[in-house]
Each structure stands twice: as C-alpha cells, then as structure tokens.
Amino acid sequence: MSERLFGCIEAGGTKFVAGIVAAPDDIRETARFDTKSPDETIGATIAWLQEAVDRHGALTAIGIASFGPLELDRRATNWGHITRTTKPGWSNCDFAGRVVRAFSLPVGFDTDVNGAALAESRWGAGRGQNMCVYITIGTGIGGGAIVDGKPLHGLTHPEMGHIRPPRHPADLDFAGICPFHGDCLEGLASGPAIKARWGTSLSELAPDHAAHDIIAWYLAQMVVTLQSIMEPGRVILGGGVMGTPGLIGRVRERTEFLGKGYFRGRAQDIIVPPALGDKAGLLGGLALALDV
C-alpha cells in the first residue's frame, strides 16, 4: 500500500502556513505566506501546494484550518466561505471552494481553533479527555471544543472570544476594541486590545504592571465560564499573548479564586499550554484532512 500524503493549510489573520504531511511526526515540507488579499494569499498557497505535489507525490486529501467566521454547513450554497470577518477584504471569500476546484480532492474545512483543538485532543495536551477546549489569545481570541473526538458545532462553530466577561474593577474606562461588541473578551484581552491600552505587548510590560493581573482576570473569567457550561478536562491556552512569562500561572491562580472550589479538578491540571507548540494549527489541517 502506497503512503498517504496530505495537504495541510493553517490560515491565520497574519500568516498562512502550508505543508505536505504524512503523519503528526512526519511533516515533509512547509511554507509560510503573509496574509494579504484573498487572491494573493490563497493563490500563492495553492501554487505552492501544486509545486510541492511534483516534489513529494499525489495528495489523498487537503485540510484547511482557517480564521473565521466560516460557513461549515456542506448543504449551504456558501459552504467553505469565510463570512463576516473583521479581516479587511476577506468577508464572503470562497476559500475551500477554490482549493476544491484547484485539486479535485476531498477538502476538510473548519476553524483554525477547532483544527488546533482536534490536533491537541489526538496527539497533544488533550489526549485521553472526553472533552477539551483550545483557546488562542493573540491578534484575536478564538476557541474550539472537542467532544468525544469531534469538534463542537451548532448553527456554526463556537465564537468563544466574544463572550462578555465582567469588567475588572481597575479597567472600567476602556471601551474595548471589538468592532461588533466593544468589550467582549477579544475586545479586552487580545494582543491589539492590550496595545490599545498600554502601548505595547503584555510581555514587554514590567512584571509588576497592573496589566498582567487585568488580562489574567479576563482569561480566568473565560475558563470559569467554560467550566460552568461543560467542565472540560483540559483548557489549552495558546497564542502569542500566552507567551508572556508567568501569565499561565496567574490565570490558574485567578481561576481557582473565581471558582471558589466549586468545580472539579485543579486549575494547574486543567489549564495547560499546547503540547504541539506552533505545529498545532498545521496538524489541525492534518486532522481535518484525515476526517474528510
């Protein structure tokens, strides 16, 4: 039996990563593209994959883990589209359809965070859990949940970055930056929200700066909300903001405080970093390709 190769695309608001992947521990080649216009970025990604096929061999399927919001209902006329996004120029973009037409292969399509959550549940920090959640805190905030091995979908995918946390008492004057909701979680705790308040990234602020406790407060509110709704065995926190030294410890401490001992499990066991590191998104594409 010949080996199976998969085309994997991690599509973020800042960069795209494309890869030829045989298995989680067998990534043959990757390429990175800055996220510009849909024509430029998707076109460059498709062209690279086509050239990579000449070097590595035919693909079995392609998986796309993309920023959203997305239309995931395959019965919908706009399945595979990025819908109403805050990324300029990308609303109503037919992403998956372009890939299908270019390769005539099965294409798995879901959010970048659902893809990363799926990869972490199979090969990373969420292994062995009936339910795990992956949250990325960076340019935006998004979350995906895996329940019994499958991404959670409703009318569409979860939008965990747009929950409305209680305001921190020392942060009442900031309006928030989300163009849709103002002071939702993304509007308060994303990288751009941090910079809008304090002029720089969280990691560049002094360790005793009030921003660290404020952002940890908001992220802990999110974790407690998730515990209230579905009690995940793991809440995996990734993204650039989580690279701030000491932040995950502050989130754990705040979660324990806010939870008041009501929820099962210890915060230090439940709130963890990604085990797959910066490969979680690309391997999310692999998981989606395997499942299509």
VOLUM-212939 format. One record per residue (C-alpha): residue number from 1; residue in three letters; chain; x, y, z. Coordinates in steps of 0.2 Angstrom, whole numbers. Each point is the difference from the previous one (the first is absolute). Layout:
% VOLUM-212939
+-----+--------+--------+-------+-------+-------+
| num | residu | chaine |     X |     Y |     Z |
+-----+--------+--------+-------+-------+-------+
| NUM |    ALA |      A |     X |     Y |     Z |
...
+-----+--------+--------+-------+-------+-------+
END
This chain:
% VOLUM-212939
+-----+--------+--------+-------+-------+-------+
| num | residu | chaine |     X |     Y |     Z |
+-----+--------+--------+-------+-------+-------+
|   1 |    MET |      A |     0 |     0 |     0 |
|   2 |    SER |      A |     7 |    17 |    -5 |
|   3 |    GLU |      A |     2 |    13 |    13 |
|   4 |    ARG |      A |   -13 |    13 |     2 |
|   5 |    LEU |      A |     5 |    19 |    -1 |
|   6 |    PHE |      A |   -11 |    14 |     5 |
|   7 |    GLY |      A |     0 |    19 |    -4 |
|   8 |    CYS |      A |    -2 |    10 |    16 |
|   9 |    ILE |      A |    -4 |    18 |     1 |
|  10 |    GLU |      A |     0 |    11 |    16 |
|  11 |    ALA |      A |    -8 |    16 |    -5 |
|  12 |    GLY |      A |     2 |    14 |    13 |
|  13 |    GLY |      A |    -4 |    19 |    -1 |
|  14 |    THR |      A |    19 |     4 |     0 |
|  15 |    LYS |      A |     8 |   -15 |    -9 |
|  16 |    PHE |      A |    -5 |   -16 |   -10 |
|  17 |    VAL |      A |    11 |   -16 |     2 |
|  18 |    ALA |      A |    -2 |   -14 |   -12 |
|  19 |    GLY |      A |     8 |   -17 |     1 |
|  20 |    ILE |      A |     1 |   -17 |    -7 |
|  21 |    VAL |      A |    -3 |   -12 |    14 |
|  22 |    ALA |      A |     0 |   -19 |     2 |
|  23 |    ALA |      A |    -2 |    -1 |    18 |
|  24 |    PRO |      A |     1 |    10 |    16 |
|  25 |    ASP |      A |    18 |    -3 |     2 |
|  26 |    ASP |      A |     3 |     0 |   -19 |
|  27 |    ILE |      A |    -1 |    17 |    -7 |
|  28 |    ARG |      A |     9 |    -1 |   -17 |
|  29 |    GLU |      A |     0 |    19 |    -5 |
|  30 |    THR |      A |    -8 |    16 |     5 |
|  31 |    ALA |      A |    -1 |    18 |    -6 |
|  32 |    ARG |      A |    -6 |    16 |     7 |
|  33 |    PHE |      A |   -10 |    15 |    -8 |
|  34 |    ASP |      A |    -5 |    16 |     7 |
|  35 |    THR |      A |   -18 |     3 |     0 |
|  36 |    LYS |      A |    -4 |    13 |   -13 |
|  37 |    SER |      A |   -15 |     0 |   -12 |
|  38 |    PRO |      A |   -10 |   -16 |    -3 |
|  39 |    ASP |      A |     6 |    -1 |   -18 |
|  40 |    GLU |      A |    19 |     2 |     5 |
|  41 |    THR |      A |     0 |   -11 |    15 |
|  42 |    ILE |      A |   -11 |   -14 |    -5 |
|  43 |    GLY |      A |     7 |     0 |   -17 |
|  44 |    ALA |      A |    18 |    -1 |     6 |
|  45 |    THR |      A |    -5 |   -14 |    12 |
|  46 |    ILE |      A |    -8 |   -10 |   -14 |
|  47 |    ALA |      A |    15 |     3 |   -11 |
|  48 |    TRP |      A |    12 |    -6 |    13 |
|  49 |    LEU |      A |   -10 |   -16 |     3 |
|  50 |    GLN |      A |    -1 |    -4 |   -18 |
|  51 |    GLU |      A |    19 |     2 |    -2 |
|  52 |    ALA |      A |     2 |   -10 |    16 |
|  53 |    VAL |      A |   -10 |   -15 |    -7 |
|  54 |    ASP |      A |    13 |    -1 |   -14 |
|  55 |    ARG |      A |    13 |    -2 |    13 |
|  56 |    HIS |      A |    -8 |   -12 |    12 |
|  57 |    GLY |      A |   -14 |    -9 |    -9 |
|  58 |    ALA |      A |   -19 |     1 |    -1 |
|  59 |    LEU |      A |   -11 |     5 |    14 |
|  60 |    THR |      A |   -14 |   -10 |     8 |
|  61 |    ALA |      A |   -10 |    15 |     7 |
|  62 |    ILE |      A |     3 |    18 |     6 |
|  63 |    GLY |      A |    -5 |     7 |    17 |
|  64 |    ILE |      A |    -2 |    19 |     3 |
|  65 |    ALA |      A |     0 |     7 |    17 |
|  66 |    SER |      A |    -5 |    18 |    -3 |
|  67 |    PHE |      A |    -4 |    16 |    10 |
|  68 |    GLY |      A |   -18 |     4 |    -1 |
|  69 |    PRO |      A |   -15 |     2 |     2 |
|  70 |    LEU |      A |    -3 |   -14 |   -13 |
|  71 |    GLU |      A |   -15 |    -9 |    -8 |
|  72 |    LEU |      A |     2 |   -18 |     5 |
|  73 |    ASP |      A |   -16 |    -7 |    -6 |
|  74 |    ARG |      A |     3 |   -11 |   -16 |
|  75 |    ARG |      A |   -18 |     2 |    -5 |
|  76 |    ALA |      A |     2 |    19 |    -1 |
|  77 |    THR |      A |     3 |     9 |   -16 |
|  78 |    ASN |      A |    14 |     9 |     8 |
|  79 |    TRP |      A |     9 |   -15 |     8 |
|  80 |    GLY |      A |    18 |     3 |     2 |
|  81 |    HIS |      A |    -1 |    19 |     0 |
|  82 |    ILE |      A |     7 |    12 |    13 |
|  83 |    THR |      A |   -15 |    10 |     5 |
|  84 |    ARG |      A |    -1 |    16 |     9 |
|  85 |    THR |      A |    17 |     3 |     7 |
|  86 |    THR |      A |    10 |    14 |     7 |
|  87 |    LYS |      A |    14 |    -3 |   -12 |
|  88 |    PRO |      A |    -1 |    13 |   -14 |
|  89 |    GLY |      A |    -4 |    -7 |   -17 |
|  90 |    TRP |      A |    -3 |   -18 |     6 |
|  91 |    SER |      A |   -19 |     1 |     3 |
|  92 |    ASN |      A |   -10 |   -12 |   -11 |
|  93 |    CYS |      A |    16 |    -8 |    -7 |
|  94 |    ASP |      A |    -2 |   -17 |    -8 |
|  95 |    PHE |      A |    15 |    -8 |     8 |
|  96 |    ALA |      A |    -3 |   -19 |     0 |
|  97 |    GLY |      A |    -9 |     1 |   -17 |
|  98 |    ARG |      A |    16 |     6 |    -8 |
|  99 |    VAL |      A |    10 |   -14 |     7 |
| 100 |    VAL |      A |   -13 |   -13 |    -5 |
| 101 |    ARG |      A |     0 |     7 |   -18 |
| 102 |    ALA |      A |    19 |     1 |    -1 |
| 103 |    PHE |      A |     3 |   -18 |     6 |
| 104 |    SER |      A |   -16 |   -10 |    -2 |
| 105 |    LEU |      A |     3 |    -9 |    17 |
| 106 |    PRO |      A |   -10 |    -1 |    16 |
| 107 |    VAL |      A |     3 |    15 |    10 |
| 108 |    GLY |      A |    -3 |     1 |    19 |
| 109 |    PHE |      A |    -4 |    18 |     6 |
| 110 |    ASP |      A |    -2 |     7 |    17 |
| 111 |    THR |      A |     6 |    14 |    11 |
| 112 |    ASP |      A |    18 |     1 |     5 |
| 113 |    VAL |      A |    -4 |    -2 |    18 |
| 114 |    ASN |      A |   -11 |   -15 |    -3 |
| 115 |    GLY |      A |    14 |    -7 |   -10 |
| 116 |    ALA |      A |    13 |     3 |    13 |
| 117 |    ALA |      A |   -12 |    -7 |    14 |
| 118 |    LEU |      A |    -2 |   -16 |   -11 |
| 119 |    ALA |      A |    18 |    -2 |    -2 |
| 120 |    GLU |      A |     4 |     3 |    19 |
| 121 |    SER |      A |   -14 |   -12 |     5 |
| 122 |    ARG |      A |     8 |   -14 |   -11 |
| 123 |    TRP |      A |    18 |     3 |     1 |
| 124 |    GLY |      A |     3 |    13 |    13 |
| 125 |    ALA |      A |    -5 |     7 |    17 |
| 126 |    GLY |      A |   -19 |    -6 |    -2 |
| 127 |    ARG |      A |     4 |   -18 |    -2 |
| 128 |    GLY |      A |   -11 |   -11 |    11 |
| 129 |    GLN |      A |   -13 |    13 |     3 |
| 130 |    ASN |      A |   -18 |    -2 |    -4 |
| 131 |    MET |      A |    -1 |    19 |    -2 |
| 132 |    CYS |      A |    14 |    13 |    -3 |
| 133 |    VAL |      A |     0 |    18 |    -5 |
| 134 |    TYR |      A |    14 |     9 |   -10 |
| 135 |    ILE |      A |     0 |    19 |     2 |
| 136 |    THR |      A |    12 |    11 |   -10 |
| 137 |    ILE |      A |     4 |    18 |     7 |
| 138 |    GLY |      A |     9 |    10 |   -13 |
| 139 |    THR |      A |    -6 |    12 |   -13 |
| 140 |    GLY |      A |   -17 |    -6 |     4 |
| 141 |    ILE |      A |    -7 |   -12 |    12 |
| 142 |    GLY |      A |    -9 |   -16 |    -6 |
| 143 |    GLY |      A |    -4 |   -17 |     8 |
| 144 |    GLY |      A |    -4 |   -17 |    -6 |
| 145 |    ALA |      A |    -7 |   -15 |    10 |
| 146 |    ILE |      A |     2 |   -18 |    -3 |
| 147 |    VAL |      A |   -14 |   -12 |     6 |
| 148 |    ASP |      A |     2 |   -19 |    -1 |
| 149 |    GLY |      A |    13 |     3 |   -14 |
| 150 |    LYS |      A |   -10 |    12 |   -10 |
| 151 |    PRO |      A |     0 |    19 |    -2 |
| 152 |    LEU |      A |   -15 |     8 |     8 |
| 153 |    HIS |      A |   -11 |     8 |   -13 |
| 154 |    GLY |      A |   -17 |     8 |     2 |
| 155 |    LEU |      A |    -8 |    12 |   -12 |
| 156 |    THR |      A |    18 |     3 |    -5 |
| 157 |    HIS |      A |    16 |    -1 |    11 |
| 158 |    PRO |      A |     3 |     7 |    17 |
| 159 |    GLU |      A |     5 |    18 |     2 |
| 160 |    MET |      A |     8 |    -1 |    17 |
| 161 |    GLY |      A |    10 |    17 |    -2 |
| 162 |    HIS |      A |   -17 |     9 |     0 |
| 163 |    ILE |      A |    -6 |    -5 |    17 |
| 164 |    ARG |      A |    -3 |    15 |    12 |
| 165 |    PRO |      A |    10 |    -1 |    16 |
| 166 |    PRO |      A |    -3 |    11 |    15 |
| 167 |    ARG |      A |    11 |    15 |    -1 |
| 168 |    HIS |      A |    16 |     1 |    11 |
| 169 |    PRO |      A |    -3 |    14 |    13 |
| 170 |    ALA |      A |    16 |     8 |    -5 |
| 171 |    ASP |      A |    -5 |     0 |   -19 |
| 172 |    LEU |      A |   -17 |     8 |    -1 |
| 173 |    ASP |      A |     5 |    15 |   -11 |
| 174 |    PHE |      A |     6 |   -10 |   -15 |
| 175 |    ALA |      A |   -14 |    -2 |   -13 |
| 176 |    GLY |      A |     8 |   -16 |    -8 |
| 177 |    ILE |      A |     5 |    -2 |   -18 |
| 178 |    CYS |      A |   -12 |   -13 |    -8 |
| 179 |    PRO |      A |    -9 |     9 |   -14 |
| 180 |    PHE |      A |   -15 |   -11 |     3 |
| 181 |    HIS |      A |    -1 |    -1 |    19 |
| 182 |    GLY |      A |    12 |    13 |     8 |
| 183 |    ASP |      A |     5 |    -8 |    16 |
| 184 |    CYS |      A |    -2 |   -19 |    -3 |
| 185 |    LEU |      A |    15 |   -11 |     4 |
| 186 |    GLU |      A |     9 |     3 |   -16 |
| 187 |    GLY |      A |    -4 |    19 |     2 |
| 188 |    LEU |      A |     9 |     0 |    17 |
| 189 |    ALA |      A |    13 |   -13 |     0 |
| 190 |    SER |      A |     7 |    -3 |   -17 |
| 191 |    GLY |      A |    17 |     6 |    -6 |
| 192 |    PRO |      A |    -7 |    16 |    -8 |
| 193 |    ALA |      A |   -11 |     4 |    15 |
| 194 |    ILE |      A |    15 |    -1 |    11 |
| 195 |    LYS |      A |    10 |    12 |   -11 |
| 196 |    ALA |      A |   -15 |    12 |    -2 |
| 197 |    ARG |      A |     1 |     2 |    19 |
| 198 |    TRP |      A |    18 |    -1 |     5 |
| 199 |    GLY |      A |     9 |     4 |   -17 |
| 200 |    THR |      A |    10 |   -17 |    -1 |
| 201 |    SER |      A |    -2 |   -18 |     2 |
| 202 |    LEU |      A |    -3 |    -8 |    17 |
| 203 |    SER |      A |    17 |    -9 |     0 |
| 204 |    GLU |      A |     9 |    17 |    -2 |
| 205 |    LEU |      A |    -9 |     7 |    15 |
| 206 |    ALA |      A |     9 |    -1 |    17 |
| 207 |    PRO |      A |    -5 |   -16 |    10 |
| 208 |    ASP |      A |    -8 |    11 |    14 |
| 209 |    HIS |      A |   -11 |    10 |   -13 |
| 210 |    ALA |      A |   -18 |    -1 |     4 |
| 211 |    ALA |      A |    -4 |    -6 |   -18 |
| 212 |    HIS |      A |     6 |   -18 |     5 |
| 213 |    ASP |      A |   -13 |    -2 |    13 |
| 214 |    ILE |      A |   -14 |     9 |   -11 |
| 215 |    ILE |      A |     3 |   -12 |   -15 |
| 216 |    ALA |      A |     2 |   -15 |    12 |
| 217 |    TRP |      A |   -17 |     5 |     8 |
| 218 |    TYR |      A |    -9 |     0 |   -17 |
| 219 |    LEU |      A |     8 |   -17 |    -6 |
| 220 |    ALA |      A |    -5 |    -8 |    17 |
| 221 |    GLN |      A |   -18 |     7 |    -2 |
| 222 |    MET |      A |     0 |    -9 |   -17 |
| 223 |    VAL |      A |     6 |   -17 |     8 |
| 224 |    VAL |      A |   -13 |     1 |    14 |
| 225 |    THR |      A |   -13 |     3 |   -13 |
| 226 |    LEU |      A |     6 |   -15 |   -10 |
| 227 |    GLN |      A |     0 |   -11 |    16 |
| 228 |    SER |      A |   -18 |     6 |     4 |
| 229 |    ILE |      A |    -6 |    -5 |   -17 |
| 230 |    MET |      A |     9 |   -16 |    -4 |
| 231 |    GLU |      A |    14 |    -4 |    13 |
| 232 |    PRO |      A |    14 |    -4 |   -13 |
| 233 |    GLY |      A |    14 |   -11 |     6 |
| 234 |    ARG |      A |    13 |    11 |    -8 |
| 235 |    VAL |      A |    -1 |    18 |    -4 |
| 236 |    ILE |      A |    15 |     3 |   -12 |
| 237 |    LEU |      A |     6 |    18 |    -1 |
| 238 |    GLY |      A |    10 |     5 |   -15 |
| 239 |    GLY |      A |     4 |    15 |   -11 |
| 240 |    GLY |      A |    13 |    14 |     1 |
| 241 |    VAL |      A |    -7 |     8 |    16 |
| 242 |    MET |      A |     2 |   -16 |     9 |
| 243 |    GLY |      A |    19 |     1 |    -3 |
| 244 |    THR |      A |     0 |    13 |    14 |
| 245 |    PRO |      A |    11 |    -7 |    14 |
| 246 |    GLY |      A |   -10 |    -4 |    15 |
| 247 |    LEU |      A |   -17 |     3 |    -8 |
| 248 |    ILE |      A |    -6 |   -18 |     0 |
| 249 |    GLY |      A |     3 |    -1 |    19 |
| 250 |    ARG |      A |    -9 |    16 |     3 |
| 251 |    VAL |      A |   -15 |    -7 |   -10 |
| 252 |    ARG |      A |     0 |   -16 |    11 |
| 253 |    GLU |      A |     1 |    10 |    16 |
| 254 |    ARG |      A |   -15 |    11 |    -5 |
| 255 |    THR |      A |   -10 |   -15 |    -6 |
| 256 |    GLU |      A |     2 |    -8 |    16 |
| 257 |    PHE |      A |    -5 |    16 |     9 |
| 258 |    LEU |      A |   -15 |     3 |   -11 |
| 259 |    GLY |      A |    -6 |   -18 |     0 |
| 260 |    LYS |      A |    -1 |     0 |    19 |
| 261 |    GLY |      A |     3 |   -19 |     1 |
| 262 |    TYR |      A |   -16 |    -4 |    -9 |
| 263 |    PHE |      A |     7 |    -8 |   -16 |
| 264 |    ARG |      A |     9 |   -17 |    -1 |
| 265 |    GLY |      A |    18 |    -1 |    -3 |
| 266 |    ARG |      A |    15 |    11 |     4 |
| 267 |    ALA |      A |     3 |    15 |   -11 |
| 268 |    GLN |      A |    18 |    -5 |    -2 |
| 269 |    ASP |      A |    -5 |   -16 |    -8 |
| 270 |    ILE |      A |   -14 |     6 |   -11 |
| 271 |    ILE |      A |     8 |    16 |    -6 |
| 272 |    VAL |      A |    15 |    -5 |   -11 |
| 273 |    PRO |      A |    10 |     7 |   -15 |
| 274 |    PRO |      A |    -1 |    -9 |   -17 |
| 275 |    ALA |      A |    11 |   -16 |    -1 |
| 276 |    LEU |      A |     2 |     2 |   -18 |
| 277 |    GLY |      A |     7 |    18 |     1 |
| 278 |    ASP |      A |    -1 |     9 |   -17 |
| 279 |    LYS |      A |    -4 |   -16 |    -9 |
| 280 |    ALA |      A |   -18 |     0 |     7 |
| 281 |    GLY |      A |    -8 |    10 |   -14 |
| 282 |    LEU |      A |     9 |   -10 |   -14 |
| 283 |    LEU |      A |    -4 |   -17 |     8 |
| 284 |    GLY |      A |   -18 |     7 |     2 |
| 285 |    GLY |      A |     0 |     0 |   -19 |
| 286 |    LEU |      A |     6 |   -18 |     0 |
| 287 |    ALA |      A |   -14 |    -6 |    12 |
| 288 |    LEU |      A |   -13 |     8 |   -11 |
| 289 |    ALA |      A |     8 |    -8 |   -15 |
| 290 |    LEU |      A |    -1 |   -17 |     8 |
| 291 |    ASP |      A |   -18 |     2 |     5 |
| 292 |    VAL |      A |    -7 |     7 |   -17 |
+-----+--------+--------+-------+-------+-------+
END
